[in-house]
Amino acid sequence: MLSNRTKIIVAIIGTSLMMTFIVGIAYSISTGFAGFWGGLPFWIISLSVMSMALYDFWDECLRKKNQASK
């Protein structure tokens, strides 16, 4: 089992790498042949995926849970 500090550091690194990758793909699609309006659906999907990743980071690492239930 990882310590709480290690879990937070690893989660920050993983979440930031994933978000950088998704934003890079969305930017590439929007500035390429598809243009802004062609890339807009991907931006909407990307923002929803990134918000789910941030919620999972908060839920797993930062929210105070009842430790007796685990």
N, C-alpha and C positions, 0 to 999 in steps of 0.2 A: 504494500500500500504506500502510495506517495504521501509525503507531507503536504500540508495545505499550501505552503509557500511554493513548493515545487510544482504542484498542480496548477497554481495560478500562473506561474511563469511559462510553463509549457502550453497552457491554454491561450495565453496572450500571443505567444509566438505562432502557434498553429492558426489561430483565428486571424491574425494580421496577415500571414502568408496567404491564406485562402481569400481574404478580402482583396489583397493586392492582385491576385490572379484574376478574380472575377471582374474587378474594375478595369484591369488591363484588357481583358477580352471585350468588355462592353465598350470601352473607348475605341478599340480597334474596329469593331463592327460599326460604330456610329461615325467614325471619320473615314471609313473606307467606302466601298462601292454602295453600301446600303444607305448611307446618309443618316441624318438625324432621325427622320421619320421611320426609316426602315429599321433602325436600331432601337427605337423606343420600346417595342415589346420586350426586347432582351433587357433593357434597363429596368423595366418594371419587375421582371422576373428576378433580376440580379438584386435589386433592392429588397425584395421580399426574402430571398435566400440569405442575404447578409443580416437582415433583422432577425431571422430565425437563428442564425449562428450567434449573434450577440445575446439573444435571450438564453440560448443554451449555455453560453459562457457564464452569464449571470446566475443561471439556475444551478449549475454544477459547482461553481467556484466561490461566488460572492454571497449568495443568499444563505441566511442562517436557517438551518434545518434542524429538526428534532433528530439528534444523532441516535436516540434509542430505537428508532424505527428501522435502522439499517442492520 
